[in-house]
Amino acid sequence: MTEAYVYYQGKIVKEDDVKVSVRSKAFNYGLGVFEGIRAYWDDEKQQLYAFKLKEHYNRLKESAKTVNMDFDFSIDDLIQGTIDLLKANNCRTTTYLRPIVYNDALDIGPTLDGKDVKVVIYTQPLNKYAGKSELSVGVTSWRRISNNQLPPRTKATAAYLNSALAALETKRAGFDEAIFLTDGDHVCEGSGENIFIFRKGKLVTPPPADNILEGITRDLVMKLAEEELGIEVEERSISRSELYVADEVFFSGTAMEVTPIVAVDHRQIGTGHEGEVCKQIKELFFNLTIGKNPKYAESCTPVYDK
Ligand SMILES: Cc1ncc(COP(=O)(O)O)c(C=O)c1O
């Protein structure tokens, strides 16, 4: 579904007025970086809360810097633009925001010379991404891109061909999602989410050195486990077989939120249903996304004036 307005180059304009040429380097070579942000609708308060805007726009700036696509708009400009856009589209349901920074030059060749950089943001209603509350996942034969190929810390559009190949393979094999291993055979992440295991009383997640995207939800999950549940969190490499013997496995991500994995490569995880740790983290997470936990209130930007 398309919305009426987008943010484009600092202004709110009609979506149909923004054109991307078939010659654009963004289209030809995937030269762009992007974000995925959620805004959560609270029916009770009739309010929309844009979630973790500062963190997402900071990561967008970092991604753009890495690929030499620096742009002029500040984080504050983008936050204001996001609020204006959500209002312009009168978004009154949980909504996904997609900011993209792209190279719009039209000449031939995959060049990153910092010219013709454009910034656009669109909105899309999005309730549940997975379409299922418990997932069966498979390890893909495709390896995750590494830091010296296409830095996974950078949320680059071209990198999602790697994700799409993994998702295609595992979905064709009957799984709901893919888990990547690194070139060094360590568990990495899903096609668009970070991964956690709960084993021997600790919550464990792969470190950035294992070629993950440094997920904003991942950061929050680690904080919630440590500070709210008193669970020790370890960032360390995980091997494939450790997934099979974990008490719990779950994904975290803006689109995927916190979603339990109940089978990996046809091995049942724990009881075969959502585990207690995932359940508690999920409850804390959904409560705070709509501004109900004062400790995390600054993560939520209210869109509508009251
Ligand atoms: C490859 C990949 N890993 C992890 C994540 C989760 O990151 P975040 O929690 O910041 O959405 C995403 C989604 O942005 C992703 O695309």
The ligand as an SDF file (V2000), in Angstrom:
LIG
                    3D

 16 16  0  0  0  0  0  0  0  0999 V2000
   20.7090   -7.9310    8.7610 C   0  0  0  0  0  0  0  0  0  0  0  0
   19.9960   -7.3720    9.9340 C   0  0  0  0  0  0  0  0  0  0  0  0
   20.3670   -7.7520   11.1720 N   0  0  0  0  0  0  0  0  0  0  0  0
   19.7460   -7.2740   12.2620 C   0  0  0  0  0  0  0  0  0  0  0  0
   18.6990   -6.3850   12.1720 C   0  0  0  0  0  0  0  0  0  0  0  0
   18.0410   -5.8560   13.4170 C   0  0  0  0  0  0  0  0  0  0  0  0
   18.4300   -4.5310   13.6550 O   0  0  0  0  0  0  0  0  0  0  0  0
   17.4500   -3.4960   14.3890 P   0  0  0  0  0  0  0  0  0  0  0  0
   17.1220   -4.1080   15.7000 O   0  0  0  0  0  0  0  0  0  0  0  0
   18.2670   -2.2660   14.5160 O   0  0  0  0  0  0  0  0  0  0  0  0
   16.2720   -3.3500   13.5200 O   0  0  0  0  0  0  0  0  0  0  0  0
   18.2810   -5.9480   10.9080 C   0  0  0  0  0  0  0  0  0  0  0  0
   17.1960   -4.9570   10.7640 C   0  0  0  0  0  0  0  0  0  0  0  0
   17.4490   -3.7970   10.6110 O   0  0  0  0  0  0  0  0  0  0  0  0
   18.9460   -6.4550    9.7630 C   0  0  0  0  0  0  0  0  0  0  0  0
   18.5640   -6.0780    8.5440 O   0  0  0  0  0  0  0  0  0  0  0  0
  1  2  1  0
  2  3  1  0
  2 15  2  0
  3  4  2  0
  4  5  1  0
  5  6  1  0
  5 12  2  0
  6  7  1  0
  7  8  1  0
  8  9  2  0
  8 10  1  0
  8 11  1  0
 12 13  1  0
 12 15  1  0
 13 14  2  0
 15 16  1  0
M  END
$$$$
